[in-house]
Amino acid sequence: MALDFQPLLLSLELSLITTLLLVAIGIPLANFLAFTSFKGKSILESIISLPLVLPPSVLGFYLLVAFSPNHFLGHFLEHYFNLRLVFSFPGLVVGSLIYSLPFMIHPLQAGFQSLPANLKDASYTLGKSKRETLFKVLLPNIKPALITGMVLTFAHTLGEFGVVLMIGGNLQGTTRVASIAIYDSVESLDFHEAHIYSLILLLVSFSILLITYSFNKKLFNKSIPL
Amino acid sequence: MIEITIEKKLFISNNIHKLCAELRTRPGDKVVIYGKSGSGKTSLLKMIAGIIRPDEGRITMQGHTWFDATNNTNLPIQQRGIGFVFQDLALFPHMTVLEHLLFAQGKQKDSAYLDDLLNLTQLNNFTDKKPKQLSGGQQQRLAIIRALARKPQFLLLDEPFSALDPALRSDIRKELDALQTAQQFTLFLVSHDKEDTLGLANSYIELKDGKAFQQNNQSPSHSSAIPGVSNDNIIYSKDTLNYTGSVQNIYPIELGYILDIQLNNEVLKLPVDAHTASKFNSGDTIKITTQNGQIVLMTSG
């Protein structure tokens, strides 16, 4: 039987979309967390970091409940936006965004905080706005942190299993990503297929890390702490 | 007129210090703020720039209110028209010398002016170099011309000479003086060491015990300041000083001249700069008085 490549493509698509969206969300959020102190900051940081310690099935369970049309959020999204997040690809994206958020935020926040405080002020004294300072002064100086965040997010989403299974299930072509396909193959005792999926995921993950390490070393002359 | 009246509680070395500063100066003046480390010099400079918000007070620059605690006015840093040279320079590691200047200049696009700045500071052959590839002195110069690239009305410098050797310090002082003469910006310079800045300013502000003490030199020629000679050698007194003596001898030292002045039975050795020394000859009668806390030397008769 020919190998079904769709789970692999779906995994790559999910990882890519999640990474790009998290770059857009993570940069302003990490910038805010790095330079602002406010009441309740620890609570926000704890919420962002929760996926690091929470069993994925717990996060998946709560998301499943929240996205269900029988509950407020799920009902609201379906009623007003015609969007159903349970057992759908958009649901996987939302779940992955939450699940991988700390993997993007932590390196970026650390990167911003490692910059000399005066760098930002120097740009302001030159008449530059906060946005221009962020994009032209701060971000170019934390490129290794940005690459670290992107690689971690991509690789983490690629290997996601618990959250995906809980909110997405195992629908072929919609939510059946590579990690689910491996589990499914093993369940049906198709070890040959499981081997191929696993080997491909292993090679993809290793290649991403290898390219990133070499690229960072060559470009920034420093290794990135993953 | 430039009028600054501010109050700020500062947290220095886990202690709370209250800084109260009141100073007045004129546009185009060169003002040195000095004091011991932890006296709040940098904080005062950053409050003028808008980087730190004072607790109370008012900052008025040539009729424009930058800060007024009573009606919550606080002009953003970007709109204050300042140039700021940070103690750690805060150069942008990813930009070359030229990129620094183009970024700083923004939409003004005056390349002839940038060329002038580069030529004056001898950075014209290093335009494609990044800060890491420059020497300490070159980095200092880059920080100064970056701050001047958009022709600010006010230049604020935080310890610009502290990391430089004496020769380099002297060069950069000359360049700074030339730039100030050409552009007539108001200069606020912070230094922990008044010696470093002697002869540079026409107004000195000492921060001590949380308060600012201002001394104005109405005329620079009244100053006996010599670069490199400690001001402790010069008599500062609130009491009026009035001595008459005769110049016995004038001889050069490394950074100026010494006047041997016979006062009654004692000989006073007074360090002066070259300009002041040129006014006297051996045998002249000399009158020593004070004005605005500065020593004034006059030929008598």
Contacts between the chains, C-beta under 8 A, distances in Angstrom:
chain1	res1	chain2	res2	distance
A	116	B	88	6.1
A	116	B	90	6.1
A	118	B	86	4.5
A	118	B	88	5.8
A	118	B	90	3.7
A	119	B	90	5.3
A	119	B	92	6.9
A	121	B	46	7.9
A	121	B	49	7.9
A	121	B	51	5.1
A	121	B	77	7.3
A	121	B	84	7.5
A	121	B	86	7.4
A	121	B	90	7.1
A	122	B	84	6.9
A	122	B	86	6.1
A	122	B	90	3.8
A	122	B	91	7.9
A	122	B	92	7.5
A	123	B	92	7.8
A	124	B	51	7.5
A	124	B	76	7.9
A	124	B	77	4.3
A	124	B	78	5.8
A	125	B	49	6.1
A	125	B	51	7.7
A	125	B	77	5.8
A	125	B	80	8.0
A	125	B	82	5.8
A	125	B	83	6.8
A	125	B	84	4.0
A	125	B	147	7.3
A	126	B	103	7.0
A	126	B	104	4.7
A	126	B	106	7.5
A	126	B	146	7.3
A	126	B	147	7.9
A	126	B	149	7.7
A	126	B	150	6.7
A	127	B	78	4.8
A	127	B	79	7.8
A	127	B	106	6.2
A	127	B	150	6.4
A	128	B	78	6.8
A	128	B	103	7.9
A	128	B	106	7.8
A	129	B	78	6.7
A	136	B	103	6.8
A	137	B	92	5.7
A	140	B	94	4.4
A	141	B	92	7.3
A	141	B	93	5.8
A	141	B	94	5.7
